[in-house]
């Protein structure tokens, strides 16, 4: 996304997430306008994760998102920089590898048939 504000974020959420999905965010004010259930951590108050339901697991955090971007940086590092015109393609390749839970025979067959 080239420009990030509440309006852009709302459009993006509507396009790429299910209406009942819960948004895990930090305290950035731009998130206040999203029209869905939201749980937050307040990094400004040194809160990084929280156990809201008392089961001992800190389910409120944004580490998944932060970890995804760390993985993306690690994926791009061997290229020693990429042309910004092609960055979205590299990020899409990384996203695909994150979304691909297992390499199945069907996946290999589809991959081979593309060549």
HULIN-V615864 format. One record per helix or strand of 3 or more residues. SS is the DSSP state (H for helix, E for strand). FROM is the first residue (numbers start at 0). LEN is the number of residues. If there is no record, write none. Layout:
ss=SS from=FROM len=LEN
ss=SS from=FROM len=LEN
This chain:
ss=H from=5 len=11
ss=E from=22 len=3
ss=H from=28 len=5
ss=E from=37 len=3
ss=H from=42 len=3
ss=H from=62 len=15
ss=H from=83 len=16
ss=H from=104 len=9
